[in-house]
């Protein structure tokens, strides 16, 4: 397991937190307290992080993976275990310069609701002229 230090906001206080993940077996662990730990699995680490964020709505995760306009491509999900993703801008195609690591620090446009990220992704596709989300899924 690899360990990554991130920052969180809880009770309006910024704190360090540690996420442990295994990008080969696609599992992630997060503990809010010393005596509590939960293991998450999914199709990639980004999805695991989304599950953590959903389970802890009282915590703001200060990382790119919690940003409204960040989502991995299928290739990033499959080949990179979802550890990198695109930071999308409405009306602009995603370019290599838009690739971010999901655990990198971020303070702006954060959400704990993965459905909001999916809605943004669909709106972004539409802003590029895509007719249907399913065409790209």
Backbone as JSON, one array per atom type, in Angstrom:
{
  "sequence": "XXXXXXXXXXXXXXXXXXXXXXXXXXXXXXXXXXXXXXXXXXXXXXXXXXXXXXXXXXXXXXXXXXXXXXXXXXXXXXXXXXXXXXXXXXXXXXXXXXXXXXXXXXXXXXXXXXXXXXXXXXXXXXXXXXXXXXXXX",
  "N": [[0.84, -1.19, 0.0], [0.47, 2.21, -0.79], [1.06, 5.41, 0.65], [-0.51, 8.51, 0.94], [-0.34, 11.87, 1.79], [-2.89, 14.11, 2.44], [-4.9, 17.09, 2.65], [-7.57, 18.08, 4.73], [-10.69, 19.69, 5.51], [-12.29, 20.03, 8.49], [-14.73, 20.79, 10.81], [-14.18, 23.49, 10.31], [-11.42, 23.57, 10.43], [-8.22, 23.13, 9.11], [-6.65, 20.1, 8.46], [-4.16, 17.51, 8.47], [-4.44, 14.5, 6.64], [-4.34, 11.0, 5.96], [-4.26, 8.91, 3.21], [-4.37, 5.62, 2.21], [-3.47, 3.54, -0.44], [-3.82, 0.98, -2.91], [-2.85, 0.61, -5.99], [-2.77, -1.5, -7.73], [-4.51, -3.53, -6.88], [-6.7, -2.0, -6.63], [-7.76, -0.66, -4.25], [-8.58, 1.42, -1.46], [-7.91, 2.98, 1.6], [-9.27, 4.84, 4.26], [-9.14, 6.71, 7.2], [-10.95, 8.36, 9.61], [-10.73, 8.66, 12.29], [-8.5, 7.48, 14.84], [-9.19, 4.89, 15.64], [-10.85, 3.88, 13.71], [-11.34, 2.55, 10.52], [-11.96, 2.27, 7.1], [-12.32, 0.27, 4.21], [-12.22, 0.8, 0.78], [-13.3, -0.1, -2.49], [-13.24, -0.15, -6.07], [-13.72, 0.67, -9.57], [-11.52, 2.2, -10.12], [-9.0, 4.27, -8.46], [-9.9, 6.89, -8.27], [-12.72, 6.55, -8.23], [-12.89, 5.16, -5.82], [-12.05, 7.2, -4.06], [-14.18, 8.94, -4.47], [-16.22, 7.49, -3.23], [-15.34, 7.58, -0.57], [-15.56, 10.36, -0.08], [-18.32, 10.64, -0.3], [-19.14, 9.16, 1.9], [-18.25, 10.7, 4.01], [-19.55, 13.37, 4.42], [-19.28, 15.6, 6.02], [-16.7, 16.35, 5.91], [-14.42, 18.28, 4.09], [-12.57, 17.53, 1.38], [-9.47, 18.51, 0.45], [-8.41, 18.3, -2.32], [-7.55, 17.61, -5.76], [-9.11, 15.52, -6.81], [-11.56, 15.92, -5.67], [-12.58, 18.08, -6.87], [-14.99, 19.9, -8.7], [-14.8, 19.97, -11.54], [-13.12, 17.87, -12.33], [-12.16, 14.79, -13.65], [-11.26, 11.46, -14.48], [-10.13, 10.25, -17.69], [-11.23, 7.46, -19.7], [-8.96, 6.02, -20.43], [-7.07, 6.95, -18.56], [-8.24, 5.96, -16.29], [-8.16, 3.18, -16.72], [-5.45, 2.57, -17.37], [-3.92, 4.08, -15.61], [-4.97, 3.67, -13.15], [-6.78, 5.55, -12.31], [-5.5, 7.56, -10.93], [-4.67, 9.89, -12.03], [-6.27, 12.64, -13.66], [-8.4, 14.6, -15.81], [-8.6, 18.12, -15.68], [-11.22, 19.9, -16.46], [-12.44, 22.45, -18.7], [-15.21, 24.35, -19.53], [-16.3, 24.25, -22.87], [-13.79, 23.84, -23.93], [-11.54, 21.48, -25.29], [-10.0, 18.8, -23.45], [-6.58, 18.8, -22.71], [-3.17, 17.55, -22.7], [-1.83, 19.24, -20.85], [-3.81, 19.68, -19.02], [-3.95, 17.62, -17.27], [-4.11, 16.32, -14.02], [-3.01, 15.23, -10.78], [-4.98, 13.27, -8.68], [-4.72, 13.51, -5.91], [-3.44, 15.88, -5.47], [-3.14, 19.14, -3.98], [-5.98, 21.27, -3.51], [-8.27, 24.01, -3.33], [-10.47, 25.25, -4.45], [-13.8, 25.18, -5.85], [-14.83, 22.68, -4.84], [-16.42, 19.51, -4.16], [-18.43, 17.14, -2.39], [-20.09, 15.45, -3.55], [-20.2, 13.05, -5.83], [-22.0, 12.85, -7.95], [-22.41, 15.44, -8.79], [-20.01, 15.95, -10.06], [-20.23, 14.2, -12.2], [-22.43, 15.33, -13.5], [-21.28, 17.79, -14.23], [-19.34, 16.84, -16.01], [-20.96, 15.78, -18.08], [-22.19, 18.15, -18.93], [-19.92, 19.49, -19.77], [-19.12, 17.85, -21.92], [-21.31, 18.35, -23.62], [-20.83, 21.03, -24.08], [-18.8, 20.86, -25.84], [-20.0, 20.04, -28.07], [-20.91, 17.45, -28.13], [-23.38, 15.02, -28.69], [-24.59, 13.06, -27.12], [-24.0, 11.71, -23.9], [-23.57, 8.99, -23.71], [-22.27, 8.38, -26.07], [-19.65, 8.76, -25.47], [-19.05, 7.19, -23.37]],
  "CA": [[0.0, 0.0, 0.0], [1.14, 3.5, -0.83], [0.42, 6.39, 1.52], [-0.48, 9.88, 0.42], [-0.84, 12.88, 2.72], [-3.76, 15.12, 1.87], [-5.45, 17.98, 3.66], [-9.03, 18.1, 4.82], [-11.31, 20.67, 6.41], [-13.32, 19.48, 9.35], [-15.04, 21.8, 11.84], [-13.49, 24.71, 9.87], [-9.99, 23.49, 10.71], [-7.45, 22.35, 8.14], [-5.87, 19.05, 9.12], [-3.55, 16.5, 7.61], [-5.06, 13.18, 6.66], [-3.56, 10.08, 5.14], [-4.98, 7.92, 2.42], [-3.53, 4.51, 1.76], [-4.1, 2.93, -1.61], [-3.13, -0.05, -3.68], [-3.31, 0.85, -7.35], [-2.84, -2.75, -8.48], [-5.74, -4.21, -6.47], [-7.71, -0.94, -6.63], [-8.39, -0.45, -2.95], [-8.17, 2.62, -0.77], [-8.39, 3.04, 2.99], [-9.31, 6.17, 4.87], [-9.62, 6.67, 8.58], [-11.22, 9.69, 10.17], [-10.27, 8.6, 13.67], [-7.45, 6.47, 15.04], [-9.71, 3.54, 15.85], [-11.81, 3.55, 12.67], [-10.78, 2.51, 9.18], [-12.84, 1.61, 6.15], [-11.66, -0.07, 2.95], [-13.05, 1.06, -0.39], [-12.83, -0.64, -3.75], [-14.02, 0.34, -7.21], [-13.06, 0.44, -10.86], [-10.23, 2.89, -10.05], [-8.79, 4.99, -7.21], [-10.8, 8.05, -8.31], [-14.03, 6.07, -7.77], [-12.74, 4.88, -4.38], [-12.04, 8.5, -3.39], [-15.55, 9.45, -4.52], [-16.97, 6.78, -2.19], [-14.91, 8.15, 0.71], [-16.15, 11.68, 0.04], [-19.75, 10.46, -0.05], [-19.32, 8.64, 3.26], [-17.83, 11.71, 4.99], [-19.99, 14.67, 3.9], [-18.89, 16.67, 6.93], [-15.28, 16.64, 5.65], [-14.07, 18.79, 2.78], [-11.28, 16.99, 0.94], [-8.76, 19.56, -0.28], [-7.61, 17.66, -3.36], [-8.09, 17.72, -7.12], [-10.13, 14.51, -7.03], [-12.83, 16.41, -5.13], [-12.93, 19.29, -7.61], [-16.17, 19.72, -9.54], [-14.49, 19.78, -12.96], [-12.04, 16.9, -12.5], [-12.6, 13.4, -13.87], [-10.31, 10.75, -15.34], [-10.59, 9.66, -18.94], [-11.25, 5.99, -19.6], [-7.59, 5.52, -20.48], [-6.45, 7.24, -17.26], [-8.84, 5.04, -15.34], [-7.7, 1.81, -16.97], [-3.99, 2.42, -17.4], [-3.3, 4.77, -14.49], [-5.76, 3.36, -11.95], [-7.55, 6.72, -11.91], [-4.71, 8.46, -10.07], [-4.61, 11.16, -12.73], [-7.55, 12.98, -14.27], [-8.4, 15.88, -16.52], [-9.29, 19.28, -15.13], [-11.92, 20.35, -17.67], [-12.96, 23.81, -18.82], [-16.34, 24.38, -20.47], [-16.04, 24.72, -24.23], [-12.42, 23.56, -24.37], [-11.13, 20.07, -25.16], [-8.96, 18.52, -22.46], [-5.25, 18.63, -23.29], [-2.21, 16.98, -21.73], [-1.55, 20.21, -19.78], [-4.94, 19.69, -18.09], [-3.89, 16.42, -16.43], [-3.76, 16.59, -12.62], [-3.01, 14.07, -9.88], [-6.19, 13.44, -7.88], [-4.42, 13.84, -4.52], [-2.81, 17.2, -5.38], [-3.88, 20.1, -3.17], [-6.93, 22.16, -4.17], [-9.22, 24.67, -2.43], [-11.56, 25.87, -5.2], [-14.83, 24.4, -6.54], [-14.82, 21.31, -4.32], [-17.71, 18.89, -3.89], [-18.41, 15.79, -1.84], [-21.12, 14.71, -4.26], [-19.7, 12.61, -7.13], [-23.01, 13.09, -8.99], [-22.16, 16.79, -9.3], [-18.89, 15.84, -11.01], [-20.77, 13.55, -13.41], [-23.25, 16.34, -14.18], [-20.36, 18.73, -14.87], [-18.74, 16.13, -17.14], [-21.96, 15.74, -19.15], [-22.32, 19.52, -19.43], [-18.68, 19.78, -20.5], [-19.23, 17.17, -23.22], [-22.28, 19.1, -24.42], [-20.2, 22.3, -24.48], [-17.9, 20.54, -26.96], [-20.83, 19.64, -29.2], [-21.29, 16.04, -28.05], [-24.84, 14.89, -28.69], [-25.02, 12.2, -26.02], [-22.96, 11.22, -23.01], [-23.32, 7.57, -24.0], [-21.33, 8.3, -27.18], [-18.29, 8.86, -24.95], [-18.93, 6.33, -22.21]],
  "C": [[0.88, 1.24, 0.0], [0.36, 4.45, 0.07], [0.59, 7.77, 0.92], [-1.07, 10.81, 1.46], [-1.7, 13.86, 1.93], [-4.19, 16.04, 3.0], [-6.96, 17.93, 3.57], [-9.45, 19.28, 5.68], [-12.39, 19.96, 7.19], [-13.49, 20.45, 10.52], [-14.27, 23.09, 11.58], [-12.01, 24.74, 10.23], [-9.32, 22.62, 9.66], [-6.57, 21.37, 8.9], [-5.21, 18.18, 8.06], [-4.35, 15.21, 7.75], [-4.22, 12.29, 5.75], [-4.48, 9.07, 4.48], [-3.98, 6.86, 2.02], [-4.24, 3.86, 0.59], [-3.18, 1.91, -2.25], [-3.66, 0.06, -5.1], [-3.3, -0.4, -8.23], [-4.13, -3.5, -8.16], [-6.93, -3.26, -6.38], [-8.5, -0.92, -5.31], [-7.79, 0.79, -2.3], [-8.7, 2.55, 0.65], [-8.3, 4.48, 3.47], [-9.81, 6.01, 6.29], [-9.79, 8.1, 9.06], [-10.7, 9.76, 11.61], [-9.27, 7.45, 13.8], [-8.0, 5.04, 15.1], [-10.72, 3.12, 14.78], [-11.13, 3.59, 11.31], [-11.76, 1.75, 8.3], [-12.07, 1.4, 4.85], [-12.66, 0.12, 1.82], [-12.44, 0.4, -1.61], [-13.74, -0.12, -4.85], [-13.25, 0.08, -8.49], [-11.71, 1.15, -10.94], [-10.14, 3.66, -8.72], [-9.66, 6.25, -7.13], [-12.19, 7.67, -7.79], [-13.98, 5.76, -6.27], [-12.77, 6.18, -3.58], [-13.44, 9.12, -3.38], [-16.41, 8.78, -3.45], [-16.62, 7.31, -0.8], [-15.6, 9.49, 0.93], [-17.65, 11.6, 0.33], [-20.02, 10.0, 1.38], [-18.99, 9.66, 4.35], [-18.23, 13.1, 4.52], [-19.61, 15.85, 4.78], [-17.42, 17.06, 6.76], [-15.15, 17.19, 4.24], [-12.68, 18.29, 2.45], [-10.62, 18.01, 0.03], [-7.81, 18.94, -1.31], [-8.32, 17.73, -4.7], [-9.19, 16.71, -7.4], [-11.5, 14.89, -6.5], [-13.31, 17.67, -5.85], [-14.04, 18.98, -8.6], [-15.83, 19.34, -10.97], [-13.33, 18.83, -13.22], [-12.61, 15.5, -12.61], [-11.57, 12.71, -14.77], [-10.95, 10.32, -16.66], [-10.64, 8.14, -18.75], [-9.83, 5.44, -19.6], [-6.88, 5.77, -19.16], [-6.98, 6.31, -16.18], [-8.25, 3.64, -15.49], [-6.19, 1.65, -16.83], [-3.3, 3.05, -16.19], [-4.05, 4.6, -13.2], [-6.56, 4.56, -11.44], [-6.82, 7.66, -10.97], [-4.5, 9.82, -10.72], [-5.94, 11.37, -13.43], [-7.39, 14.29, -15.03], [-9.16, 16.91, -15.71], [-9.9, 19.99, -16.33], [-12.4, 21.78, -17.54], [-14.05, 23.79, -19.87], [-15.91, 24.95, -21.82], [-14.66, 24.44, -24.76], [-12.12, 22.07, -24.24], [-10.04, 19.92, -24.1], [-7.66, 18.21, -23.18], [-4.31, 18.03, -22.26], [-1.85, 17.94, -20.59], [-2.64, 20.27, -18.72], [-4.95, 18.48, -17.17], [-3.4, 16.8, -15.04], [-3.74, 15.26, -11.86], [-4.16, 14.27, -8.89], [-5.92, 13.79, -6.41], [-3.7, 15.17, -4.37], [-3.74, 18.17, -4.66], [-4.78, 20.99, -4.02], [-7.88, 22.75, -3.14], [-10.47, 25.16, -3.12], [-12.51, 24.84, -5.8], [-14.86, 22.93, -6.12], [-16.24, 20.81, -4.06], [-17.49, 17.53, -3.24], [-19.42, 14.9, -2.54], [-20.6, 14.31, -5.64], [-20.71, 12.81, -8.26], [-22.87, 14.49, -9.59], [-21.01, 16.78, -10.31], [-19.37, 15.19, -12.31], [-21.62, 14.54, -14.2], [-22.37, 17.37, -14.89], [-19.76, 18.09, -16.12], [-19.7, 16.09, -18.32], [-22.15, 17.12, -19.77], [-21.09, 19.92, -20.24], [-18.71, 19.12, -21.87], [-20.18, 17.92, -24.14], [-21.67, 20.41, -24.91], [-19.21, 22.1, -25.63], [-18.68, 20.08, -28.19], [-21.21, 18.17, -29.2], [-22.81, 15.96, -27.95], [-25.35, 14.1, -27.49], [-23.81, 11.77, -25.21], [-22.58, 9.79, -23.36], [-22.35, 7.38, -25.17], [-19.89, 8.26, -26.69], [-18.06, 7.93, -23.78], [-18.61, 4.91, -22.6]]
}
